[in-house]
Amino acid sequence: MASNPIRSLRVLADIRRRRGKVLDAALAQQRAAFDRCVADTQAARERRDGAVDAHRQALDVRDHLFDQPFTPAHVRAADIAIETSTADMAEAGKVVKRCEQSEQRQEQEVRVAQAAVRRNNERIERFEARIAETLAKRQSDEDEAADEEAEEMASARIGSRSRGRATGEAGHA
């Protein structure tokens, strides 16, 4: 039968194990959110790269426009395309920056969740170690008590034999 301290430690360890399941689920959610942030950041970078390519193409179109006959409307349309692509490129850059910041925050959340899981596991290990230590101490105490009892029994037997011999010798004399 387990003593109260051992039972208490086992209850605490079980509570920590249940808490560990919750922490593991939270960590999995944080990792999934981080993966989504990484994917969003990658998609934003691709959109930014597309906007940069569109801007280069708009510049190339205007540069090639001057190599052939053109009208002021053609120049104006090319300038509008350049302005639009510049604005798109700037907006895409802002989106990438926001996504990268979000990714960094989420990465920090994952680290916090990992630390919580690690601390919880360490507590469980400490509870288990205390349980093992308490059980070992109890077993040692029981062994020591049994050894003392055995020594006392042996001493009593030796004493009774000595008395029996002394009584037997006294009876023969």
N, C-alpha and C positions, 0 to 999 in steps of 0.2 A: 504494500500500500504506500502511495507517495505521500510524503509529508507536505505540510502546508506551503513551505517555501518553494519546494519543487513544483507543486501544483500551480502555485502563483506564477512562477517563472514560465511554466509551460503555457499557461493562459496568456501571459504577455507575449510569448513567442508566437502563439497562434494568432493573436490580434495583429501582430506585426506582419505575419504571413498574409493575412487577409488584406492588410493595408498595402502590402507589396503587390498583390494582384491589381489593386486600384491604381497604384503608381505605375505598374507595367502598362496598363491600359492607357493611362495619361501619356506615358512616354511614346507609345505607339501612335497616339493621336498627334502629338507634337512632331514626331518624325514625318507623319503623313502630311501635316501642314507645311513642314519644311520642304518636303519633296514638291508640294504644289507651288511653293514660293520659288523654288529653283526652276521649275518648269515655266512659271510666269515670267521670271527674269530672262530665261532663255528666249521665250517668245518675244518679249519686249526688245531684246537685243537684235533679234532677227528683223523685227519691224523697223528698228532704228537703222540697221544696215540697209534695209530696203529703201528707207527714206533718203539715206546718204546716196545710194545708187541712183534714185530718181532725181536727186539734186544734180549729180554729176551729168546725168543724161540731159537734164534741162539746160545746163551750162554748155554741153556739147552741141545741142540743137541750136542754141543762140550763136555759138562760135561758127558753126557750119552755115548758118543763115547769112553771114556776111560774105561767104565765099560764092554766093549765087545772087541772082536778082531777088530783091525783097521789097516789101512795102512796109510802111510804118505800123500797120496793123499786125504784120508778122512779128516785128520787133516787140511790139507791145504784148502780144500773146506769149512770146518767149520770156519776156520779163515777168509776166504774171505767173508763168509756170515756175520760174526760178523763185519768186517770192513765196509761192505756195509750197514748193518743196523745201525751202528754207524754214518756213513755219512748221511744216510737218516734221522736219528733222529736229528742230528745237523741242517740239512737243514729245517726240519719241525719246529724245535724250532725257527729258524730265521724267517720263514714265520709267525708263531704265533706272534712273537714280532712285526713284521711289521703290521700285521692285527690289533693288539691291539693298536698300535700307530695311525693307520688310524682311528680306532674306536673312540679313544679319540679326535682326531682332528675333526671328524665329529660330535661328541657329542658337542664340543665347537661351531661348526657352527650352530647346532640346537639351542643352548642357545642364540647365537647372533641373529638368526632369531626370536626367541621368544621375545627377548628384543625389537627388532625393531617393532614387532607387538604390544607389550604392550605400547611402547612409542607412536606409532601412535594412538592407542585407547585412550590414555590419552590426546593427543592433540585434538582429536575429542570431547572428553568429555569437555575439556576446552572451545573449540569453542561453543559447545552447551550451556555451562553454561554462557558464555559471551552473547550469543544470548538471553537466558532467562533473564539474568540480564538487558540487554538493553531494552527488551520488557517490563519487569516489571517497569523499571524506566520511560519509555515512558508512560505506563499506569498510573503510579503514577502522573507524571506531568500532564497528561490529566485530571485525576480525580481532582487534586489540582486546575487546571485552571477552571474546571467545577464548583468546590465548590466556588471558588472566584467569578466566574460569577454569581452563584446562590445567593451568599451573597450580591453582588452588586445589583442584581435585587430585592432582598428582601428589601435591604436598600432603594432602589429607590421607591418601592411600599409603604413602611412605610413612607418615606418622603413625597410622593405625598398625602397619606392619611392625614398626619399631616397638610400639607398645605391646603388640601381640607377642613379639619375641621376648620382650622384657618380662611380660607376664608369664610366658611359657618357661623362661629360664628361672624365674622366681618359683614357679610351681615345681620344677624338677629339683630344686636345691633343697 
